């Protein structure tokens, strides 16, 4: 039960992070940002309006959202702070573009057209962020897989030890069964059924406790950290609770644990019986 509980925790956590990362990637891939740098002698608002009108005519652009100077400045406040001097800096003006997912534009062509029409204007398609998100997601997945392998190894060792103990405790019964003609396969099948039943019951118990942890995770986070901690956790793993496929994944973990118990006990019994022979 403990091993199944420990296996369900990383499996559910990796699933939530992967779902959240997939949502981030969808949002990032559907938007690009155009940066209009300030120029001497050029009215920034008029320049942003001209660029926005130009972009609105291009195919594949679903929506054009120019950001005001206050909105662009607010994006720098987490790093530079809220200061009046911040407004005096030559901050580039931003235009957010929503890409038509059904017929996305050729961003390289859009970049060339902007350069030809307006000069030094940068189009950021957020590829760097996509690469970083994929890297973090894969790191979490590999970490979760490593934990699952360790849990599976520990579970195998536990079942082998339990099988040896059960064989020692029932040595006379095993000898009587052999005396009346029972085969090793028959004896192994009895142990196999026992440990399969044990694995299913214990696995369900561990999975239920893991589900309870995920169900109560938002409340626990708000109680312990609250405020910023809860918000940061929500950005990382979304709502912090599993959806129906996530709970199905925990059920798969129970099946794997039960199968591991069954196969390990069968292998252990055969080894013990053959060693005695």
HELIX and SHEET records of a PDB file:
HELIX    1   1 UNK A    2  UNK A   29  1                                  28    
HELIX    2   2 UNK A   44  UNK A   56  1                                  13    
HELIX    3   3 UNK A   69  UNK A   74  1                                   6    
HELIX    4   4 UNK A   77  UNK A   80  1                                   4    
HELIX    5   5 UNK A   84  UNK A   88  5                                   5    
HELIX    6   6 UNK A  107  UNK A  118  1                                  12    
HELIX    7   7 UNK A  127  UNK A  169  1                                  43    
HELIX    8   8 UNK A  171  UNK A  179  1                                   9    
HELIX    9   9 UNK A  184  UNK A  224  1                                  41    
HELIX   10  10 UNK A  227  UNK A  237  1                                  11    
HELIX   11  11 UNK A  244  UNK A  276  1                                  33    
SHEET    1   A 4 UNK A  61  UNK A  66  0                                        
SHEET    2   A 4 UNK A  93  UNK A  99 -1                                        
SHEET    3   A 4 UNK A  31  UNK A  36 -1                                        
SHEET    4   A 4 UNK A 121  UNK A 124 -1                                        
END                                                                             
